[in-house]
Amino acid sequence: MASSTLPLHMYVRPLIIEDTKQVADLEAQGFPTNERAPLETVDYRLTACPELCSGLFIREFNGKEVKAEKLVGHILGTKIPKSSNNSSTFITLESMGKAHSESSDTIGIHSVVISKNYQRKNLATLLLTDYIQKLSNQEVGKRIAIIAHEPLIPFYERVGFKVVGENKDVVKDPQFANTKWIDMVRELVKEEYEN
């Protein structure tokens, strides 16, 4: 049975270019070769739109000094362009590569991953909830789009994503054709606080 105790000194921050190696290592740990972002794509995303990439870190201390920051989870996103064949905005083969359209109002999440050593502690929910809240309040877009494997649909539904249907674009590529991919969308709504 997994422990629900959260690690001490854990925090979320935007990813920066200096995090590229840790991000690529976590991608390799969390995804099969055909589904992970290659190092060049990680580097591109952290250069083009670091504000859409979020990391969950644990600080390790040596006395009162910070010894290291260990990345234990991340979300990689870009603004994805409308697909050429319709007016909707979903993740496509093209948007999965080195693609970012600043004028788009849809953020595409390309990966959500938590280190194997820190899974089953609700950290993916914590990281996604923080990500959604920050994007909503910063008003950087109107919606978030993802593609998910069918078994992950209930997880994403718990944080507000809705099933749109089967993604027909990514299965055109033989490396993705062996599984069903589901388009999901979550609207971003700025929280209003009363004084």
N, C-alpha and C positions, 0 to 999 in steps of 0.2 A: 504494500500500500504506500502510495506516495505521500511525502510530508507536505503540509501546506505552509510550513514556516518559510517566510520570505527571507532572502539573504539581507544582511546588514549593508548599509552604504550603497544602496541601489538607487539609480536615478536615470531619467530619460533626457536625452538632448539630441539636437539635430546632428546628423553625421557630417563629417568634414573629410576633405581629401586625404588627410593623414590617417583616417580610419580604413582606407581601402583594403589593406591586407587583412585586417580582422574581419571585415565584411565578406571578402572573398572566401576566407577560411570558413566562416559560418555558413555561407551559401553551399560550400562543398559538403559540409556536415549535414545540412538540412535537406538537400535536394539531390536526386539522381543527376548524373552528368547531363542528360538531355534537357533537364528542366532548370538548371541553375544558370545564373547570369555569369558570363565569362568575365575575367578580370577587366578587360577593356570596357565592357558595358557598365560594370560597377564604377570604374573610374569616370566614365562619361556622366553617369547619373549624379555622382557626388560633385562633379564640376559644374554641370548644367543646372541642376536644381537641388542643391543640398537641403533647402528648406522643406522639400517633400520626402526627405529620407530621415528616418528617426532611429536612434539606437538606444537600447537598454543596457546600461553599464553597471558594473560593480567596481567600486574603488577598493583597492587593497592598500593598506597603510603599513608604514614602517615607523612605529611610534606615532607621532602626530603628522608626519609627512606622507603625502600620497606617493606610494611606490609605483602603482600601475592602475590603469583603467582597463578592465576586461569586458569586452563586448559579449553579452549573453543573449541578445535578441535584436532583431532589426526589422524595419519595414523600408522597402525601396519603392519609391513612386516617381512618376513623371506626369506632366500634363500631356494627355494623349489627344491627337487630332481626330476630328470626325472621320469615320471611314468613308472612302470615296463612293461606295455603293449604296449608302443610305444616310439619313440625317442623324442617326443615333451615334453615340460615342461609346465604343466598347474596345476591349483589348484585342489587337490584331497582331499578326506575325510582325508587321512593320513596327508597330509601337513597342514590341517586346525588345527591340534592338536599341540602337543609339538614336532614339527619337524623343524629342521634347518640343511641344508647341506652346509657348508662353501665352498665346492668345486663347487657348482652349479653356473651357470652364469645367472640364472633367479631369480629375486626378486618377491615373491608373496605378493601382498597387500591383507591383510585379512580384514581390516576395514578402512573406511574413515568415520569419523563422526564429525559433528559440533553441538555444544550445541543448543538446540531449541531456546534459547534466542538470538543467534547470527546468525541464518540462514537467507537466502535471502540477504546477503551482499557480495556475491561472495567469501566468506572465504574458502570454499572447493576448489574452483579454485585456489586461492592464495596459499593454503597449498600444493595442488598437484603439481602445477607449481614449487614451491620452492623445493619440494621433488624430482621431476624428474630432475631438473637442478643440484641439489647437487649430486645425484647418477650418472648422466651422467659425470659430471666433476671429480668425485672421481674414476671413472672407476671400480666400484664394481661389475658390471655385464653387460650383453649385452641387457637384456630386462626386462620389468616388465609385469607380468601376473596378471589378476584379473578375478573374476567372478562377473557378475552384473545381477541384475534384469532387465528385458527388458525395463522398463520405464527410467532407468538410462543410457542406451546406448548413447543417444545424449550428455549427460553431459560428459561422458568419451571420446567420439569422439572429443569433443571440445579441449581436452588437449592432443590429439594425439594418443589415443588408437584405435585399429582396431578390428572389430568383426572377430573372428575365427570360431565360431559356438557354438552350444549348448553343455554345459558341461554334459556329460553322467555319470560321476562318482558320483557327490554329490547327485544326485536324487536317488541313490541306498539306501540312508539313509532315512527312513520314515520322519524324522524331516525336511528334505529339499525337499521332493518329491512333495510337494503341489504347487510348482512354477517352472517356467522355468528359468534356470541359463545359462548365456551366457559367454563363454570364450572370453576375450579380451586381446590383447597384444600391448605393446608399446616398440619399440626399443629405447635403450639408445645410444645417439650419443654425444660425447664430443664436446663442442663448441670450435671452434678455433677462437682466437682473433688476429687481425692483429695489429702490433705495428706501 
